[in-house]
């Protein structure tokens, strides 16, 4: 995974019907995502957005407990 992709850990996700979702933006800092989300909610007030932490971004770099033995 490229270094640049590992930096974007906070995602703004738009929630859609039937458990679908769309990633709208990615950020390095939670505060940046929060500020951007405020603007998005003003522009699209009827849509549902959430900020989530992308924990999957670094799973390849972390060794599992079974590999270390």
C-alpha positions as a Markdown table, in Angstrom:
| # | Residue | x | y | z |
|---|---|---|---|---|
| 1 | Unk | 0.0 | 0.0 | 0.0 |
| 2 | Unk | 1.5 | 3.4 | -1.0 |
| 3 | Unk | 2.5 | 5.7 | 1.9 |
| 4 | Unk | 0.0 | 8.4 | 0.8 |
| 5 | Unk | -2.9 | 5.9 | 1.2 |
| 6 | Unk | -1.9 | 5.1 | 4.7 |
| 7 | Unk | -2.1 | 8.7 | 5.8 |
| 8 | Unk | -5.8 | 9.1 | 5.0 |
| 9 | Unk | -7.3 | 7.4 | 8.1 |
| 10 | Unk | -10.5 | 9.5 | 8.6 |
| 11 | Unk | -13.3 | 9.1 | 6.1 |
| 12 | Unk | -16.5 | 11.1 | 5.5 |
| 13 | Unk | -19.1 | 8.6 | 4.4 |
| 14 | Unk | -22.5 | 9.3 | 3.0 |
| 15 | Unk | -25.1 | 6.8 | 4.2 |
| 16 | Unk | -27.6 | 5.6 | 1.6 |
| 17 | Unk | -30.7 | 3.3 | 1.7 |
| 18 | Unk | -30.3 | -0.5 | 1.9 |
| 19 | Unk | -27.0 | -0.3 | 3.9 |
| 20 | Unk | -25.1 | 1.3 | 1.1 |
| 21 | Unk | -22.5 | 3.9 | 1.5 |
| 22 | Unk | -20.2 | 6.2 | -0.5 |
| 23 | Unk | -16.8 | 7.5 | 0.7 |
| 24 | Unk | -16.9 | 11.2 | 0.1 |
| 25 | Unk | -13.5 | 12.3 | 1.3 |
| 26 | Unk | -10.4 | 11.1 | 3.3 |
| 27 | Unk | -8.4 | 13.1 | 5.8 |
| 28 | Unk | -5.3 | 12.7 | 8.0 |
| 29 | Unk | -6.8 | 14.6 | 10.9 |
| 30 | Unk | -10.2 | 14.2 | 12.6 |
| 31 | Unk | -10.5 | 17.9 | 13.0 |
| 32 | Unk | -10.1 | 18.4 | 9.2 |
| 33 | Unk | -12.8 | 15.8 | 8.5 |
| 34 | Unk | -15.1 | 17.5 | 11.1 |
| 35 | Unk | -14.7 | 20.9 | 9.5 |
| 36 | Unk | -15.3 | 19.6 | 6.0 |
| 37 | Unk | -18.4 | 17.7 | 7.3 |
| 38 | Unk | -19.9 | 20.9 | 8.6 |
| 39 | Unk | -19.6 | 22.5 | 5.2 |
| 40 | Unk | -21.1 | 19.4 | 3.4 |
| 41 | Unk | -24.0 | 19.3 | 5.9 |
| 42 | Unk | -24.8 | 23.0 | 5.0 |
| 43 | Unk | -24.6 | 22.3 | 1.3 |
| 44 | Unk | -26.7 | 19.0 | 1.4 |
| 45 | Unk | -28.8 | 19.3 | 4.6 |
| 46 | Unk | -31.1 | 16.3 | 3.8 |
| 47 | Unk | -28.3 | 13.7 | 3.3 |
| 48 | Unk | -26.8 | 11.6 | 6.1 |
| 49 | Unk | -23.0 | 11.7 | 6.6 |
| 50 | Unk | -20.7 | 10.2 | 9.3 |
| 51 | Unk | -17.0 | 10.4 | 10.1 |
| 52 | Unk | -15.4 | 7.0 | 10.5 |
| 53 | Unk | -11.9 | 5.9 | 11.3 |
| 54 | Unk | -10.4 | 3.6 | 8.6 |
| 55 | Unk | -8.6 | 1.0 | 10.7 |
| 56 | Unk | -8.1 | -1.3 | 7.7 |
| 57 | Unk | -5.5 | 1.0 | 6.2 |
| 58 | Unk | -2.5 | -0.4 | 8.1 |
| 59 | Unk | -3.4 | -4.0 | 8.6 |
| 60 | Unk | -0.9 | -5.2 | 6.1 |
| 61 | Unk | 2.0 | -3.5 | 8.0 |
| 62 | Unk | 1.1 | -4.9 | 11.5 |
| 63 | Unk | 2.2 | -8.5 | 12.0 |
| 64 | Unk | -0.5 | -10.9 | 13.4 |
| 65 | Unk | 0.1 | -12.7 | 16.6 |
| 66 | Unk | 0.5 | -16.1 | 14.8 |
| 67 | Unk | 3.2 | -14.8 | 12.4 |
| 68 | Unk | 5.5 | -13.6 | 15.3 |
| 69 | Unk | 5.8 | -17.1 | 16.8 |
